[in-house]
């Protein structure tokens, strides 16, 4: 059985529903980006990065291909093609006692994919109002 935070994450991704992040993320959530050196702390910043990622990776071929789930954390492997570049990555997700995501770490390979995602993320984040 998939834990509730992961089920809710999947529903948010499938619906491309960035508003669902408000209820899904802990107030003190931390986001670790594959391209930003410092962790992004707090619900607002974590939601901003995850919402941008939803836009960037919102290609029809985005899919999770493997899940490893424990009592309080999960590793979700994903794949998507962006402009002919195959992106393979993992989301490392940890949640708290209330079932809210407390930590979200993204790792991406290969290097060409990191550059493609970085460019698209910068464009989306640069266009968002403060």
MDTraj code that builds the backbone (N, CA, C; nanometers):
import mdtraj as md
import numpy as np

residues = "UNK UNK UNK UNK UNK UNK UNK UNK UNK UNK UNK UNK UNK UNK UNK UNK UNK UNK UNK UNK UNK UNK UNK UNK UNK UNK UNK UNK UNK UNK UNK UNK UNK UNK UNK UNK UNK UNK UNK UNK UNK UNK UNK UNK UNK UNK UNK UNK UNK UNK UNK UNK UNK UNK UNK UNK UNK UNK UNK UNK UNK UNK UNK UNK UNK UNK UNK UNK UNK UNK UNK UNK UNK UNK UNK UNK UNK UNK UNK UNK UNK UNK UNK UNK UNK UNK UNK UNK UNK UNK UNK UNK UNK UNK UNK UNK UNK UNK UNK UNK UNK UNK UNK UNK UNK UNK UNK UNK UNK UNK UNK UNK UNK UNK UNK UNK UNK UNK UNK UNK UNK UNK UNK UNK UNK UNK UNK UNK UNK UNK".split()
xyz = np.array([
    [0.0842, -0.1191, 0.0000],
    [0.0000, 0.0000, 0.0000],
    [0.0883, 0.1249, 0.0000],
    [0.0568, 0.2201, -0.0860],
    [0.1338, 0.3430, -0.0966],
    [0.0939, 0.4391, 0.0158],
    [0.1927, 0.4967, 0.0866],
    [0.1596, 0.5920, 0.1932],
    [0.0845, 0.7127, 0.1383],
    [0.0013, 0.7716, 0.2228],
    [-0.0825, 0.8845, 0.1839],
    [-0.0045, 1.0002, 0.1210],
    [0.1111, 1.0430, 0.1765],
    [0.1803, 1.1557, 0.1119],
    [0.2215, 1.1240, -0.0328],
    [0.2576, 1.0012, -0.0606],
    [0.2982, 0.9648, -0.1964],
    [0.1757, 0.9564, -0.2871],
    [0.0650, 0.9038, -0.2374],
    [-0.0588, 0.9030, -0.3163],
    [-0.1012, 1.0451, -0.3509],
    [-0.0946, 1.1347, -0.2524],
    [-0.1329, 1.2744, -0.2763],
    [-0.0358, 1.3418, -0.3727],
    [0.0921, 1.3081, -0.3632],
    [0.1909, 1.3623, -0.4571],
    [0.1582, 1.3170, -0.5992],
    [0.1298, 1.1885, -0.6161],
    [0.0951, 1.1367, -0.7489],
    [-0.0293, 1.2064, -0.8046],
    [-0.1296, 1.2264, -0.7205],
    [-0.2508, 1.2958, -0.7666],
    [-0.2188, 1.4388, -0.8097],
    [-0.1357, 1.5080, -0.7331],
    [-0.0984, 1.6452, -0.7682],
    [-0.0224, 1.6484, -0.9002],
    [0.0687, 1.5540, -0.9197],
    [0.1468, 1.5485, -1.0439],
    [0.0555, 1.5183, -1.1629],
    [-0.0304, 1.4183, -1.1477],
    [-0.1200, 1.3803, -1.2576],
    [-0.2109, 1.4960, -1.2975],
    [-0.2582, 1.5726, -1.1995],
    [-0.3475, 1.6846, -1.2262],
    [-0.2705, 1.8139, -1.2563],
    [-0.1382, 1.8106, -1.2391],
    [-0.0553, 1.9313, -1.2519],
    [-0.1126, 2.0414, -1.1625],
    [-0.1454, 2.0014, -1.0391],
    [-0.2134, 2.0878, -0.9434],
    [-0.1141, 2.1448, -0.8416],
    [-0.0581, 2.2607, -0.8727],
    [0.0382, 2.3239, -0.7827],
    [-0.0283, 2.3703, -0.6526],
    [-0.1584, 2.3969, -0.6555],
    [-0.2288, 2.4400, -0.5341],
    [-0.2333, 2.3293, -0.4290],
    [-0.2256, 2.2047, -0.4716],
    [-0.2266, 2.0925, -0.3766],
    [-0.1019, 2.0919, -0.2894],
    [0.0029, 2.1606, -0.3329],
    [0.1281, 2.1628, -0.2565],
    [0.1115, 2.2295, -0.1208],
    [0.0215, 2.3256, -0.1096],
    [0.0015, 2.3947, 0.0184],
    [-0.0370, 2.2974, 0.1291],
    [-0.1234, 2.2014, 0.0988],
    [-0.1647, 2.1033, 0.1984],
    [-0.0664, 1.9876, 0.2106],
    [0.0107, 1.9648, 0.1084],
    [0.1011, 1.8504, 0.1053],
    [0.2344, 1.8767, 0.1743],
    [0.2794, 2.0017, 0.1744],
    [0.4118, 2.0357, 0.2277],
    [0.4054, 2.0819, 0.3729],
    [0.5048, 2.0404, 0.4504],
    [0.5198, 2.0892, 0.5872],
    [0.5616, 2.2358, 0.5832],
    [0.5297, 2.3089, 0.6875],
    [0.5665, 2.4510, 0.6952],
    [0.7178, 2.4689, 0.6821],
    [0.7945, 2.3779, 0.7397],
    [0.9409, 2.3882, 0.7376],
    [1.0045, 2.2974, 0.6318],
    [0.9327, 2.2698, 0.5255],
    [0.9832, 2.1823, 0.4189],
    [1.1136, 2.2372, 0.3617],
    [1.1968, 2.1458, 0.3132],
    [1.3240, 2.1816, 0.2504],
    [1.3285, 2.1169, 0.1129],
    [1.3678, 2.1968, 0.0141],
    [1.3827, 2.1462, -0.1224],
    [1.5301, 2.1515, -0.1611],
    [1.5812, 2.0376, -0.2110],
    [1.7174, 2.0285, -0.2604],
    [1.7109, 2.0119, -0.4113],
    [1.7626, 2.1108, -0.4813],
    [1.7602, 2.1133, -0.6273],
    [1.8868, 2.0498, -0.6832],
    [1.8770, 1.9900, -0.8019],
    [1.9987, 1.9368, -0.8646],
    [2.0889, 2.0464, -0.9211],
    [2.0389, 2.1701, -0.9264],
    [2.1183, 2.2766, -0.9885],
    [2.1394, 2.3991, -0.8994],
    [2.0721, 2.4071, -0.7864],
    [2.0889, 2.5200, -0.6952],
    [2.1713, 2.4716, -0.5763],
    [2.2777, 2.5451, -0.5449],
    [2.3722, 2.5022, -0.4421],
    [2.3107, 2.4921, -0.3026],
    [2.2316, 2.5904, -0.2643],
    [2.1793, 2.5932, -0.1279],
    [2.0395, 2.5318, -0.1205],
    [2.0086, 2.4667, -0.0087],
    [1.8724, 2.4148, 0.0092],
    [1.7733, 2.5305, 0.0153],
    [1.6563, 2.5088, -0.0400],
    [1.5494, 2.6071, -0.0371],
    [1.4587, 2.5712, 0.0801],
    [1.4508, 2.6596, 0.1789],
    [1.3833, 2.6279, 0.3046],
    [1.2472, 2.6962, 0.3157],
    [1.1516, 2.6202, 0.3647],
    [1.0181, 2.6723, 0.3891],
    [0.9191, 2.6270, 0.2831],
    [0.7927, 2.6242, 0.3236],
    [0.6858, 2.5787, 0.2347],
    [0.6770, 2.6630, 0.1080],
    [0.6871, 2.7943, 0.1226],
    [0.6710, 2.8832, 0.0071],
    [0.7759, 2.8563, -0.1006],
    [0.9036, 2.8503, -0.0608],
    [1.0092, 2.8260, -0.1602],
    [1.0019, 2.6847, -0.2165],
    [0.9761, 2.5874, -0.1306],
    [0.9648, 2.4491, -0.1777],
    [0.8509, 2.4371, -0.2780],
    [0.7368, 2.4971, -0.2462],
    [0.6220, 2.4931, -0.3377],
    [0.6540, 2.5639, -0.4684],
    [0.7266, 2.6739, -0.4621],
    [0.7617, 2.7481, -0.5822],
    [0.8471, 2.6609, -0.6756],
    [0.9469, 2.5942, -0.6203],
    [1.0322, 2.5086, -0.7023],
    [0.9567, 2.3870, -0.7557],
    [0.8743, 2.3251, -0.6732],
    [0.8000, 2.2077, -0.7188],
    [0.6952, 2.2460, -0.8240],
    [0.6314, 2.3615, -0.8079],
    [0.5345, 2.4078, -0.9081],
    [0.6052, 2.4345, -1.0410],
    [0.7236, 2.4940, -1.0348],
    [0.8009, 2.5179, -1.1573],
    [0.8398, 2.3855, -1.2225],
    [0.8793, 2.2886, -1.1404],
    [0.9154, 2.1570, -1.1939],
    [0.7951, 2.0904, -1.2596],
    [0.6762, 2.1093, -1.2021],
    [0.5555, 2.0546, -1.2645],
    [0.5384, 2.1110, -1.4050],
    [0.5647, 2.2406, -1.4208],
    [0.5528, 2.3043, -1.5522],
    [0.6610, 2.2530, -1.6473],
    [0.7840, 2.2491, -1.5996],
    [0.8981, 2.2111, -1.6837],
    [0.8871, 2.0669, -1.7313],
    [0.8462, 1.9800, -1.6419],
    [0.8424, 1.8370, -1.6752],
    [0.7049, 1.7914, -1.7221],
    [0.6145, 1.8847, -1.7464],
    [0.4764, 1.8520, -1.7828],
    [0.4654, 1.8047, -1.9276],
    [0.5540, 1.7223, -1.9679],
    [0.5498, 1.6632, -2.1021],
    [0.4604, 1.5397, -2.0976],
    [0.3964, 1.5062, -2.2079],
    [0.3087, 1.3887, -2.2090],
    [0.3787, 1.2588, -2.1685],
    [0.5087, 1.2497, -2.1915],
    [0.5799, 1.1256, -2.1605],
    [0.6326, 1.1152, -2.0193],
    [0.6075, 1.2173, -1.9334],
    [0.6579, 1.2087, -1.7954],
    [0.5937, 1.0898, -1.7256],
    [0.6773, 1.0109, -1.6594],
    [0.6234, 0.8959, -1.5852],
    [0.7208, 0.8543, -1.4761],
    [0.6649, 0.8052, -1.3695],
    [0.7448, 0.7401, -1.2660],
    [0.7601, 0.5944, -1.3079],
    [0.8828, 0.5457, -1.3061],
    [0.9099, 0.4102, -1.3542],
    [0.9440, 0.3130, -1.2422],
    [0.9734, 0.3666, -1.1229],
    [1.0054, 0.2784, -1.0103],
    [0.9853, 0.3553, -0.8811],
    [0.9400, 0.2827, -0.7782],
    [0.9218, 0.3420, -0.6464],
    [0.9776, 0.2480, -0.5415],
    [1.0502, 0.3061, -0.4479],
    [1.0974, 0.2333, -0.3303],
    [1.0439, 0.3126, -0.2120],
    [0.9557, 0.2507, -0.1340],
    [0.8838, 0.3239, -0.0307],
    [0.9076, 0.2599, 0.1054],
    [0.9403, 0.3451, 0.2022],
    [0.9563, 0.3025, 0.3403],
    [0.8487, 0.3661, 0.4264],
    [0.8595, 0.3496, 0.5578],
    [0.7571, 0.4030, 0.6482],
    [0.7474, 0.5555, 0.6484],
    [0.8591, 0.6258, 0.6240],
    [0.8591, 0.7724, 0.6307],
    [0.9282, 0.8389, 0.5122],
    [0.9710, 0.7574, 0.4155],
    [1.0389, 0.8156, 0.3010],
    [1.0215, 0.7290, 0.1780],
    [1.0513, 0.7896, 0.0610],
    [1.0348, 0.7180, -0.0648],
    [1.1356, 0.7699, -0.1675],
    [1.1692, 0.6828, -0.2610],
    [1.2493, 0.7192, -0.3767],
    [1.1636, 0.6883, -0.4987],
    [1.1376, 0.7905, -0.5800],
    [1.0560, 0.7750, -0.6990],
    [1.1433, 0.8067, -0.8202],
    [1.1680, 0.7079, -0.9052],
    [1.2481, 0.7296, -1.0252],
    [1.1554, 0.7724, -1.1384],
    [1.1972, 0.8759, -1.2125],
    [1.1156, 0.9257, -1.3222],
    [1.1954, 0.9353, -1.4508],
    [1.1195, 0.9439, -1.5604],
    [1.1770, 0.9629, -1.6935],
    [1.0862, 1.0564, -1.7724],
    [1.1499, 1.1343, -1.8596],
    [1.0780, 1.2210, -1.9519],
    [1.1760, 1.2638, -2.0604],
    [1.1260, 1.2950, -2.1773],
    [1.2094, 1.3492, -2.2841],
    [1.1768, 1.4965, -2.2995],
    [1.2809, 1.5802, -2.2974],
    [1.2660, 1.7244, -2.3171],
    [1.3421, 1.7624, -2.4428],
    [1.2698, 1.7982, -2.5455],
    [1.3324, 1.8398, -2.6716],
    [1.4357, 1.7385, -2.7196],
    [1.4008, 1.6113, -2.7121],
    [1.4892, 1.5060, -2.7602],
    [1.5969, 1.4630, -2.6629],
    [1.5994, 1.5214, -2.5441],
    [1.6975, 1.4839, -2.4420],
    [1.6275, 1.3956, -2.3388],
    [1.6808, 1.2763, -2.3180],
    [1.6233, 1.1842, -2.2201],
    [1.6661, 1.2270, -2.0800],
    [1.5687, 1.2539, -1.9954],
    [1.5927, 1.2937, -1.8569],
    [1.5554, 1.1758, -1.7683],
    [1.6496, 1.1352, -1.6846],
    [1.6266, 1.0284, -1.5875],
    [1.6602, 1.0876, -1.4511],
    [1.5688, 1.0732, -1.3564],
    [1.5952, 1.1314, -1.2255],
    [1.5246, 1.0592, -1.1142],
    [1.5533, 1.1027, -0.9930],
    [1.4860, 1.0482, -0.8757],
    [1.4405, 1.1621, -0.7860],
    [1.3248, 1.1429, -0.7279],
    [1.2744, 1.2293, -0.6226],
    [1.2904, 1.1525, -0.4922],
    [1.3662, 1.2093, -0.3991],
    [1.3817, 1.1514, -0.2653],
    [1.2907, 1.2315, -0.1736],
    [1.1900, 1.1663, -0.1189],
    [1.0862, 1.2355, -0.0436],
    [1.0799, 1.1795, 0.0980],
    [1.0792, 1.2699, 0.1964],
    [1.0629, 1.2308, 0.3365],
    [0.9469, 1.3108, 0.3939],
    [0.8618, 1.2456, 0.4746],
    [0.7482, 1.3154, 0.5328],
    [0.7502, 1.3045, 0.6837],
    [0.6760, 1.3944, 0.7480],
    [0.6737, 1.4006, 0.8940],
    [0.5572, 1.3190, 0.9510],
    [0.5395, 1.3267, 1.0818],
    [0.4340, 1.2515, 1.1503],
    [0.2936, 1.2908, 1.1049],
    [0.2785, 1.4132, 1.0560],
    [0.1469, 1.4602, 1.0101],
    [0.1193, 1.4193, 0.8664],
    [0.2144, 1.3500, 0.8027],
    [0.1954, 1.3071, 0.6646],
    [0.2222, 1.4172, 0.5636],
    [0.2957, 1.5192, 0.6047],
    [0.3319, 1.6286, 0.5134],
    [0.4780, 1.6128, 0.4717],
    [0.5039, 1.6455, 0.3474],
    [0.6396, 1.6328, 0.2953],
    [0.7298, 1.7345, 0.3643],
    [0.8367, 1.6834, 0.4278],
    [0.9302, 1.7665, 0.5019],
    [1.0591, 1.7910, 0.4225],
    [1.0904, 1.6986, 0.3331],
    [1.2126, 1.7120, 0.2538],
    [1.1897, 1.6529, 0.1159],
    [1.2337, 1.7268, 0.0153],
    [1.2185, 1.6829, -0.1230],
    [1.3503, 1.7102, -0.1936],
    [1.4159, 1.6050, -0.2382],
    [1.5457, 1.6171, -0.3043],
    [1.5340, 1.5578, -0.4436],
    [1.5841, 1.6301, -0.5434],
    [1.5791, 1.5843, -0.6816],
    [1.7211, 1.5640, -0.7329],
    [1.7421, 1.4502, -0.7974],
    [1.8687, 1.4213, -0.8643],
    [1.8365, 1.3840, -1.0078],
    [1.9184, 1.4354, -1.1015],
    [1.8927, 1.4148, -1.2443],
    [2.0203, 1.3722, -1.3147],
    [2.0055, 1.2889, -1.4163],
    [2.1148, 1.2485, -1.5026],
    [2.0620, 1.2393, -1.6438],
    [2.1395, 1.2387, -1.7451],
    [2.2819, 1.2701, -1.7534],
    [2.3033, 1.4216, -1.7505],
    [2.4285, 1.4639, -1.7646],
    [2.4633, 1.6052, -1.7558],
    [2.3839, 1.6896, -1.8559],
    [2.3659, 1.6403, -1.9757],
    [2.2895, 1.7127, -2.0779],
    [2.1461, 1.7382, -2.0292],
    [2.0900, 1.6428, -1.9568],
    [1.9546, 1.6576, -1.9028],
    [1.9514, 1.7634, -1.7933],
    [2.0543, 1.7667, -1.7105],
    [2.0614, 1.8676, -1.6039],
    [2.0591, 2.0069, -1.6665],
    [2.1370, 2.0264, -1.7711],
    [2.1410, 2.1571, -1.8372],
    [2.0048, 2.1931, -1.8971],
    [1.9373, 2.0967, -1.9579],
    [1.8057, 2.1228, -2.0174],
    [1.7044, 2.1624, -1.9103],
    [1.7042, 2.0897, -1.7991],
    [1.6114, 2.1200, -1.6902],
    [1.6465, 2.2552, -1.6286],
    [1.7745, 2.2819, -1.6088],
    [1.8175, 2.4090, -1.5491],
    [1.7696, 2.5274, -1.6327],
    [1.7863, 2.5205, -1.7639],
    [1.7431, 2.6300, -1.8515],
    [1.5932, 2.6525, -1.8415],
    [1.5174, 2.5454, -1.8459],
    [1.3713, 2.5578, -1.8390],
    [1.3256, 2.6079, -1.7015],
    [1.3865, 2.5571, -1.5951],
    [1.3504, 2.6016, -1.4603],
    [1.3802, 2.7497, -1.4443],
    [1.4955, 2.7949, -1.4928],
    [1.5323, 2.9364, -1.4814],
    [1.4298, 3.0237, -1.5540],
    [1.3844, 2.9776, -1.6689],
    [1.2844, 3.0553, -1.7445],
    [1.1527, 3.0638, -1.6681],
    [1.1085, 2.9538, -1.6114],
    [0.9815, 2.9527, -1.5373],
    [0.9938, 3.0321, -1.4084],
    [1.1000, 3.0087, -1.3314],
    [1.1154, 3.0789, -1.2036],
    [1.1379, 3.2278, -1.2245],
    [1.2058, 3.2653, -1.3313],
    [1.2286, 3.4059, -1.3604],
    [1.1008, 3.4782, -1.4003],
    [1.0021, 3.4036, -1.4483],
    [0.8755, 3.4631, -1.4922],
    [0.7727, 3.4709, -1.3802],
    [0.8021, 3.4093, -1.2647],
    [0.7037, 3.4069, -1.1556],
    [0.7102, 3.5352, -1.0748],
    [0.5924, 3.5889, -1.0400],
    [0.5901, 3.7094, -0.9554],
    [0.6331, 3.6755, -0.8131],
    [0.6906, 3.7708, -0.7470],
    [0.7352, 3.7518, -0.6076],
    [0.6169, 3.7479, -0.5140],
])
top = md.Topology()
chain = top.add_chain()
for i, resn in enumerate(residues, 1):
    res = top.add_residue(resn, chain, resSeq=i)
    for name in ("N", "CA", "C"):
        top.add_atom(name, md.element.get_by_symbol(name[0]), res)
traj = md.Trajectory(xyz[None], top)
